[in-house]
Amino acid sequence: MIYIQAFKRGLKPDPALTITEWSDKYRYLAGEGAAEPGRYRSSRVPYLIEPMNELSPSSDTQEVVIIKPTQVGCTELANNFIMCIAHLYPGPCLFVLPTVDMAEDHSKTKVTPSLEHMICLKDIIKPIRSKDSNNTILRKAFPGGSWTFCGANSPTSMRSKSIRYLIMDDLDEFKKDVGGKEGGQGYSIDLFMKRTDSYGRKKKVLKISTPTVKELSNIEIEYKKSSQGKYHVPCPHCGGFQYLEWGGKDCKYGIKFTHNEDKVILDICYVCKHCGKRIDESEKSKMLENGHYVHKYPDRKIRGFKINSLYSPSGWVSWSQIATEFLDINKDREKLKVFVNTRLAETFDEGGDQPDWVFLTKRAEPYDMISIPSEVRFITMGTDTQDDRLISVIRGWGKYEQSWLVYWGELFGDPDQDEVWQQHDKLLNRAYERADGAKLYIISAAIDSGGHRTQAVYRYCRTRAPRVMCIKGASTLGKPLVNRPTAQDVTWGGQLIKGGVQLWTLGTDTAKSLIYNRLKQEDKQSAGYYHFPIGLTDEYYMQFTAEKMVTRYSSKGFPISEYIKTRHRNDVLDAEIYAYCAAIRAGMAFMDWAKEDINKNIVNLDKNRKKPVKREEPARSSFMS
């Protein structure tokens, strides 16, 4: 009987009641996270009314993005959403936070306490029972649907059944790639989004977060895709609408204040952008009540909303408190970053080291990759492996480590199968003709063994060593470019061969720093200059510059520098690093560039023979440690 009732309930059309109307009628705030326990009043946070209405079934909007500071009520908006779902329009709902611990804490402290005071949900959401798998801290079932709380750090959270409602809170703390290089599963936000596909137009997605680092912020990326709405309020004097801004020292409008030597705020106000008159904080409530969102791109289907702490309701975060925090920064970069993120709801520009890909396109030269420039002395190859392709870069090296791109491309196919490796062999073994007629061959190649195809790479490299080296990157600053190899076990014909392949560890962060410095060079005669041919796609340059060096601070205040992806794909950068390290392993650091006949020592294949010329293992002095 219960299942029949749930089925019939699921057939009914969604009620016309909006989430805002439902919240004002039924929602009760309780628990640690409630700033004002008791009945929910949307009039206290009028800037959340439009986002809640867009999440209602009466709206055609499927996706809502909110970029916000701390303490403005957005978490309770998400709770309103899931509770209204359970009461009026049930369906499977997934609530995602950065970690499982955070998901458990949210369920315990912000959701469960409110349920105890809400009569409308008492018969729908049952109390937690130790032996009832449908009602736990992380899962609560109800007729026609369920809530599931999970962490974005758990790859298993992104599989299983489809969901109609998806909430992702604190989006900037989500990992870019779940699982990393070792078993990476892709962009975590995209993986969650795919679980809503089967619901089509009926799905509803809510993304909320305080922004973090410029160009790395998840919520900034999502907000840029949206209508980009900002909450405008009217001036009590002239009636002119404006988005409240901090302003700044040289700005004629925004927050203005005075203070004494002890940094005590003596007077503070907001100066109107239109009439220049003083607006006291006591007038803020009326301004918020009469405000509305102005969307930069009103025709976009994804609805985006943005506010900052200046909008915080009276009694929560005052203008004086914000000004006091600003005075406390005192040239402390980390405090400034926290202020910009959590009060102004803006991304913080970390600066950092990242070449400009547009600048690189302007460095392209009129040489043909079919005919290698005569300055090239030898060539190497670097290959990055993915689940469905190989990405290869071939570079020619000349005097003082100048280099010319000879080839870049993708070979599609599963690395666990032979076909894609046969394509790779054609690139590896062919002759590359130089402009003066000389034919060069790849003397050293490096192939990435990370990811899901490790054994396939091991098998390929084992039969082509020492010319082809099996590598693994180590993202540690200061680590040598090429380290001594270690023996690894390899499966061969269904059997395990102990120590059957040599694995070389590369200092990838060290290589990135060196290569990125060279990409900034403007003099084409400089040592280490990177040359590019005219005609490369933008995708090549964007992948080559897809990472940025940023400095973070540990919990103990120590600076930590690391490279972080700013774009979804960085395959070219990885392949370029491997091609460079292959050249170092071949002895490039010890070559005598003054010798003009160096070419004679680098042609390592005899085209007149069917088999490669036998090569000895490189001497120990031919790699840098």
C-alpha positions in Angstrom: 0.0 0.0 0.0 2.9 2.4 0.8 4.5 1.9 -2.6 1.2 2.4 -4.4 0.6 5.7 -2.5 4.2 6.8 -3.4 3.6 5.8 -7.0 0.4 7.8 -7.2 2.0 10.7 -5.5 4.8 10.7 -8.1 2.2 10.9 -10.9 0.7 14.2 -9.5 2.0 17.4 -11.1 4.3 19.5 -9.0 2.4 22.1 -6.8 2.5 25.7 -7.8 3.9 26.8 -4.4 7.3 28.4 -4.8 10.2 27.5 -2.5 10.1 31.1 -1.1 6.4 30.7 -0.2 6.9 27.3 1.3 9.9 28.5 3.4 7.9 31.4 4.9 5.0 29.0 5.7 6.8 25.9 7.0 10.5 26.4 7.5 11.9 26.5 11.0 15.6 27.3 11.8 17.4 25.4 14.5 20.8 24.1 15.4 24.3 25.4 15.5 24.2 27.1 12.1 21.0 29.2 12.7 21.9 32.9 13.1 18.3 33.6 14.0 16.5 30.5 15.4 12.7 30.3 14.8 10.5 30.9 11.8 12.2 31.5 8.4 11.5 35.0 7.0 12.5 35.6 3.4 12.1 39.3 4.1 15.3 39.2 6.1 17.2 38.0 3.0 15.3 39.5 0.0 18.3 38.9 -2.3 17.6 35.1 -2.0 14.0 35.3 -3.1 14.8 35.3 -6.9 17.2 32.4 -6.7 14.7 30.3 -4.6 11.9 31.1 -7.1 14.2 30.0 -10.0 14.6 26.7 -8.2 10.9 26.2 -7.9 9.1 23.8 -10.3 7.1 26.7 -11.7 10.3 28.1 -13.3 11.9 26.7 -16.4 15.4 27.3 -15.0 17.4 24.1 -14.6 20.6 25.5 -13.1 21.2 28.3 -10.5 24.7 29.6 -9.6 25.4 31.8 -6.6 28.7 33.4 -5.9 28.6 34.9 -2.4 30.6 35.8 0.8 30.2 34.1 4.1 27.2 34.7 6.4 24.5 35.8 4.0 22.1 32.8 4.4 22.9 30.8 1.2 23.3 27.6 3.1 19.8 27.9 4.5 18.6 28.5 0.9 19.9 25.1 0.1 18.2 23.6 3.1 14.9 25.2 2.2 15.3 23.6 -1.2 15.8 20.0 0.0 13.1 20.2 2.6 10.6 21.6 0.2 11.5 18.7 -2.2 10.7 16.2 0.5 7.4 17.8 1.4 5.9 18.9 -2.0 7.7 17.6 -5.0 9.7 14.5 -4.1 12.6 13.0 -6.2 16.1 11.7 -5.7 18.3 14.5 -4.3 22.1 14.7 -3.9 23.7 17.2 -1.6 27.4 17.4 -2.2 30.0 19.1 0.0 33.8 19.1 -0.4 34.4 16.1 2.0 32.4 13.3 3.6 33.1 14.8 7.1 31.6 18.1 6.0 28.6 16.3 4.6 28.0 14.5 7.9 28.5 17.7 9.9 25.9 19.5 7.7 23.4 16.8 8.1 23.9 16.6 11.9 24.1 20.3 12.8 22.0 22.1 10.1 19.4 19.7 8.8 18.4 17.3 11.5 17.8 19.9 14.3 15.3 21.7 12.0 13.4 18.6 11.2 12.6 18.1 14.9 10.6 21.3 14.8 8.8 20.9 11.4 5.5 19.2 11.7 5.0 19.0 8.0 8.0 16.6 7.7 7.6 14.5 10.8 5.6 11.8 9.0 7.8 12.0 5.9 11.4 12.0 7.3 11.7 9.3 9.9 14.1 9.5 12.8 17.6 7.9 12.4 17.5 4.3 13.2 20.7 2.2 13.6 19.2 -0.8 11.6 17.4 1.3 8.9 19.6 1.9 5.9 17.0 4.4 4.5 17.4 6.8 7.4 21.0 7.5 8.4 23.1 10.6 8.8 24.1 10.6 5.1 20.8 9.2 3.6 17.2 10.0 4.4 14.5 8.3 2.4 10.9 9.6 2.0 7.9 8.6 -0.2 8.9 9.2 -3.8 12.5 10.3 -3.2 15.5 10.7 -0.9 18.3 12.9 0.3 21.9 11.7 -0.1 24.7 13.7 1.5 28.2 13.0 0.2 31.7 14.4 -0.2 33.1 15.5 -3.6 36.4 13.8 -2.6 34.8 10.3 -2.9 34.8 9.0 -6.5 32.1 6.4 -5.6 29.7 9.4 -4.9 29.6 10.1 -8.6 28.3 6.8 -9.7 25.1 4.8 -9.0 21.6 6.0 -9.9 20.3 9.1 -11.5 19.3 12.2 -9.5 16.7 14.9 -10.2 18.0 17.5 -7.7 21.6 18.3 -7.2 23.1 20.8 -4.7 26.8 21.5 -4.7 27.9 23.7 -1.8 31.3 25.2 -1.2 32.1 24.5 -4.9 35.6 26.0 -4.8 36.8 23.3 -2.5 35.9 20.6 -5.0 38.9 18.9 -6.6 39.5 19.6 -10.3 40.3 16.0 -11.1 39.0 13.3 -8.8 41.7 10.7 -8.0 44.5 12.7 -9.6 46.8 11.2 -12.2 46.7 7.8 -10.6 43.2 6.8 -11.5 41.9 10.2 -12.3 38.2 10.2 -13.2 37.9 13.7 -14.6 36.4 17.1 -13.6 34.4 16.3 -10.4 31.6 18.9 -11.1 31.0 17.4 -14.6 30.8 13.9 -13.1 28.1 15.0 -10.7 26.2 16.9 -13.4 26.0 13.8 -15.6 23.9 12.1 -13.0 21.1 14.6 -13.7 21.0 13.9 -17.5 18.1 11.4 -17.5 15.7 13.9 -15.9 16.0 16.4 -18.8 14.0 19.5 -18.2 12.8 18.4 -14.8 16.2 18.5 -13.2 17.3 21.3 -10.8 20.9 22.1 -10.0 22.2 24.6 -7.4 25.8 25.6 -7.2 27.0 27.8 -4.3 30.4 28.9 -3.2 32.6 31.7 -1.9 35.3 32.4 -4.6 39.0 31.8 -4.1 41.8 32.2 -6.6 41.4 34.1 -9.9 41.3 31.7 -12.9 41.2 28.7 -10.6 37.9 29.4 -8.9 35.2 26.8 -9.7 32.4 29.1 -8.9 33.9 31.9 -11.0 34.0 29.5 -14.0 30.4 28.5 -13.4 29.2 32.1 -12.8 30.8 33.3 -16.1 28.6 30.8 -18.0 25.5 32.3 -16.4 23.3 35.4 -16.7 25.7 37.1 -14.2 23.1 38.9 -12.1 24.0 41.4 -9.4 21.7 42.6 -6.7 21.0 46.3 -7.2 19.5 48.5 -4.5 18.0 52.0 -4.7 19.6 55.1 -3.2 17.2 56.5 -0.5 17.9 60.0 -1.8 17.9 59.9 -5.6 16.4 56.4 -6.2 19.3 55.4 -8.4 19.9 51.6 -8.5 23.4 50.3 -7.9 25.4 47.2 -6.9 27.0 47.9 -3.5 30.8 47.9 -3.8 33.7 48.4 -1.4 35.0 51.3 -3.4 38.5 52.0 -2.4 40.7 55.0 -1.5 40.6 56.7 -4.9 37.0 55.8 -5.7 34.3 58.5 -5.3 31.6 56.1 -4.2 31.3 53.0 -2.0 32.2 52.5 1.6 33.8 55.6 3.3 34.9 55.6 7.0 37.2 57.3 9.5 39.0 55.7 12.5 41.4 56.6 15.3 44.9 55.4 16.0 43.6 52.3 17.7 41.7 51.4 14.5 38.3 52.0 16.1 35.8 53.0 13.5 34.5 56.5 14.3 32.2 57.0 11.3 31.1 54.9 8.3 28.7 55.3 5.5 28.1 54.4 1.8 28.4 57.1 -0.8 25.9 56.9 -3.6 27.3 56.3 -7.1 24.7 58.5 -8.7 24.1 61.5 -6.4 27.2 61.3 -4.1 25.1 61.6 -1.0 25.7 59.8 2.3 23.8 56.5 3.0 23.8 55.3 6.6 23.6 51.5 7.3 20.3 52.1 9.1 18.8 52.6 5.7 20.1 49.3 4.3 17.1 47.1 5.3 14.7 49.3 3.2 17.2 49.4 0.3 17.4 45.5 0.3 13.6 45.2 0.5 13.3 47.3 -2.7 16.2 45.8 -4.6 16.3 43.5 -7.6 18.8 41.6 -9.7 20.2 43.1 -12.9 21.4 40.4 -15.2 24.2 41.1 -17.6 23.1 38.3 -19.9 19.3 38.0 -19.3 18.8 35.5 -22.1 21.1 32.9 -20.7 19.4 29.8 -19.4 21.8 29.3 -16.4 20.8 31.9 -13.8 23.7 33.5 -11.9 23.5 35.6 -8.8 26.1 37.6 -6.9 26.2 39.6 -3.6 28.8 40.6 -1.1 29.0 41.1 2.7 27.7 44.7 2.4 24.3 43.1 1.8 24.4 41.1 5.0 21.1 41.8 7.0 21.2 44.1 10.0 22.5 42.3 13.1 24.6 39.9 11.1 27.8 41.4 9.6 27.9 45.2 9.9 29.7 47.7 7.8 31.8 48.6 10.8 32.9 45.0 11.3 34.0 44.8 7.7 35.9 48.0 7.9 37.7 46.8 11.1 38.7 43.6 9.3 40.0 45.7 6.4 42.2 47.8 8.8 43.6 44.6 10.4 45.0 43.4 7.0 48.0 45.7 7.4 49.8 44.5 4.2 49.3 40.8 5.2 48.7 39.1 1.9 46.9 36.1 3.3 44.5 38.4 5.3 43.9 40.4 2.2 43.0 37.3 0.3 40.6 36.2 3.0 39.0 39.7 3.0 38.6 39.7 -0.8 37.1 36.2 -0.9 34.9 36.1 2.2 33.7 39.8 2.3 33.8 41.1 -1.2 33.0 37.8 -2.9 35.7 38.4 -5.5 38.5 36.1 -6.7 42.0 36.9 -5.5 44.8 37.4 -8.0 47.7 35.2 -6.8 49.9 36.5 -9.5 52.0 33.4 -10.1 54.0 32.1 -13.0 52.1 31.3 -16.1 53.1 32.1 -19.8 50.6 34.0 -21.9 49.4 31.6 -24.6 48.4 34.5 -26.9 52.0 35.9 -26.7 53.3 32.5 -27.8 51.1 32.4 -30.9 52.8 35.7 -32.0 56.2 34.0 -31.7 55.3 31.4 -34.4 57.8 31.3 -37.3 57.5 30.4 -41.0 59.1 27.0 -40.9 57.5 23.8 -42.1 57.3 20.8 -39.7 57.7 18.5 -42.8 61.2 19.9 -43.3 63.0 20.4 -40.0 65.2 23.6 -39.7 68.8 23.0 -40.4 69.8 24.2 -36.9 68.3 21.0 -35.4 71.0 18.6 -34.3 68.8 15.7 -32.9 65.2 15.0 -32.0 63.4 13.5 -29.0 59.8 12.4 -28.3 57.5 12.8 -25.3 54.1 10.9 -25.0 51.3 11.4 -22.5 48.9 8.6 -22.0 45.1 8.9 -21.5 42.4 6.2 -21.4 41.4 6.8 -25.0 44.5 8.3 -26.7 48.2 9.0 -26.7 49.3 12.7 -27.0 52.8 12.9 -28.6 55.2 15.8 -29.0 58.4 15.6 -31.1 61.1 18.3 -30.6 64.3 19.0 -32.5 67.2 20.3 -30.4 69.9 22.7 -31.5 72.8 24.6 -30.0 72.5 25.6 -26.3 69.2 23.7 -26.0 67.2 25.8 -28.4 64.3 23.7 -29.7 61.9 23.5 -32.6 58.5 21.7 -32.6 58.6 18.9 -35.1 55.3 17.2 -34.4 52.3 17.4 -32.2 49.2 15.2 -32.4 46.8 12.8 -30.8 46.7 9.1 -31.6 43.2 7.8 -30.7 42.7 4.3 -29.3 42.8 2.3 -26.1 46.4 1.9 -24.9 45.5 -1.6 -23.7 45.1 -2.5 -27.3 47.9 -2.9 -29.9 46.5 -0.6 -32.6 47.4 2.7 -31.0 50.9 1.5 -30.2 51.4 0.6 -33.8 50.6 4.2 -34.8 53.0 5.3 -32.1 55.8 3.1 -33.6 55.3 4.8 -37.0 56.1 8.1 -35.4 58.9 6.7 -33.4 60.7 4.9 -36.2 60.3 7.1 -39.2 63.0 9.4 -40.6 62.5 13.2 -40.2 64.1 15.2 -43.0 66.1 18.3 -42.3 66.0 21.4 -44.6 69.6 20.5 -45.8 68.5 17.0 -46.8 69.9 15.2 -43.7 67.6 12.6 -42.2 67.3 12.5 -38.4 65.7 9.8 -36.2 64.4 10.0 -32.7 67.2 9.1 -30.3 65.3 9.1 -27.1 61.6 9.0 -26.2 59.8 9.2 -22.8 56.3 7.7 -22.2 54.1 8.4 -19.2 53.1 5.3 -17.2 50.6 7.1 -14.9 46.8 6.6 -15.0 44.9 3.4 -15.8 47.2 1.9 -18.5 50.4 1.4 -16.5 51.1 -2.2 -17.5 50.4 -1.5 -21.2 53.1 1.2 -21.1 55.5 -1.1 -19.2 55.1 -3.8 -21.9 55.7 -1.3 -24.8 58.8 0.3 -23.2 60.3 -3.0 -22.2 60.9 -4.1 -25.8 62.1 -0.7 -26.9 64.5 0.2 -24.1 66.9 1.9 -23.8 65.8 4.2 -26.6 62.3 4.4 -25.1 62.2 5.2 -21.4 59.2 4.5 -19.2 58.6 7.5 -16.9 56.5 8.7 -14.0 56.2 12.3 -13.0 56.9 13.6 -9.4 55.3 17.0 -8.6 57.9 18.1 -6.1 59.7 21.4 -6.4 63.5 21.1 -6.5 63.5 17.4 -7.5 66.1 16.6 -10.2 64.8 16.5 -13.8 65.8 12.9 -14.4 66.4 10.5 -11.5 67.9 7.1 -11.3 65.6 4.4 -12.5 64.0 1.7 -10.4 63.0 -1.9 -11.5 59.3 -2.5 -11.8 57.4 -5.8 -12.3 55.6 -6.2 -15.6 53.0 -8.7 -16.8 54.0 -10.4 -20.0 52.0 -13.1 -21.7 49.9 -13.7 -18.6 53.1 -14.1 -16.5 54.7 -11.6 -14.0 58.3 -10.7 -14.8 60.0 -9.4 -11.7 61.9 -6.2 -12.4 61.1 -6.5 -16.1 61.2 -2.8 -16.8 63.1 0.3 -15.7 60.9 3.2 -14.4 62.5 6.7 -14.5 61.1 9.3 -12.2 61.0 12.9 -13.5 61.0 16.2 -11.6 58.0 17.6 -13.5 57.7 20.7 -11.4 61.3 21.5 -11.9 60.9 21.0 -15.7 57.8 23.2 -15.7 59.6 26.1 -14.0 62.5 25.8 -16.5 60.3 25.5 -19.6 58.0 28.3 -18.5 60.9 30.6 -18.0 62.1 29.8 -21.5 58.6 30.5 -23.0 58.9 34.1 -21.7 62.1 34.8 -23.8 61.7 37.2 -26.6 65.2 36.9 -28.2 65.2 34.1 -30.7 68.9 33.6 -30.3 68.6 33.0 -26.5 69.8 29.7 -25.1 66.8 27.4 -24.5 64.5 29.4 -26.8 61.3 27.4 -27.8 60.4 27.8 -31.5 56.9 27.1 -32.9 55.8 26.9 -36.6 53.0 29.0 -38.0 49.7 27.1 -38.2 49.4 25.5 -34.8 45.9 25.6 -33.3 45.1 27.6 -30.2 44.4 24.4 -28.4 48.1 23.5 -28.5 49.2 26.8 -26.9 46.4 26.7 -24.3 47.3 23.2 -23.2 51.0 24.1 -23.1 50.3 27.0 -20.7 47.5 25.2 -18.8 49.2 25.4 -15.4 50.0 28.2 -13.0 52.4 28.5 -10.2 50.6 29.7 -7.0 51.7 30.2 -3.5 49.5 28.8 -0.7 50.0 28.9 3.0 50.0 25.9 5.3 48.0 25.8 8.5 51.2 26.7 10.3 51.8 29.7 8.0 54.5 28.3 5.8 54.4 29.3 2.1 53.9 26.3 -0.3 54.4 26.8 -4.0 52.7 24.5 -6.4 51.5 24.2 -10.0 47.7 24.1 -10.4 45.7 23.5 -13.6 43.8 26.6 -14.9 42.4 24.7 -17.9 40.7 21.3 -18.2 43.5 19.8 -20.4 47.3 20.0 -19.9 48.3 17.1 -22.1 50.6 19.1 -24.3 52.5 20.5 -21.3 53.1 17.0 -20.0 54.3 15.7 -23.4 56.6 18.7 -23.8 58.1 18.0 -20.4 58.7 14.3 -21.3 60.3 15.3 -24.7 62.7 17.7 -22.8 63.6 15.1 -20.1 64.2 12.5 -22.9 66.8 15.0 -24.3 68.4 15.4 -20.9 68.5 11.6 -20.4 70.2 11.3 -23.8 73.0 13.5 -22.6 72.0 17.0 -23.9 73.3 18.7 -20.8 76.9 17.4 -21.6 77.0 18.0 -25.4 79.8 20.0 -26.9 77.7 22.4 -29.0 80.9 23.8 -30.7 81.3 20.6 -32.7 79.7 21.0 -36.2 79.8 17.3 -36.9 77.6 16.4 -34.0 74.9 15.1 -36.4 77.0 12.1 -37.2 76.7 10.9 -33.6 72.9 11.1 -33.4 71.5 9.2 -36.4 70.8 6.0 -34.5 68.8 4.0 -37.1 70.2 2.6 -40.3 67.4 3.0 -42.9 69.0 0.3 -45.1 68.5 -2.4 -42.5 65.3 -3.9 -41.4 66.3 -4.0 -37.7 67.4 -1.1 -35.6 71.1 -0.7 -35.0 72.1 -2.1 -31.6 72.6 0.6 -29.0 74.4 0.4 -25.7 72.8 1.5 -22.4 73.7 5.2 -21.9 76.6 5.9 -19.6 75.9 7.1 -16.1 77.2 10.6 -17.0 74.4 11.0 -19.6 71.7 11.8 -17.2 71.3 14.5 -14.6 70.6 13.7 -11.0 
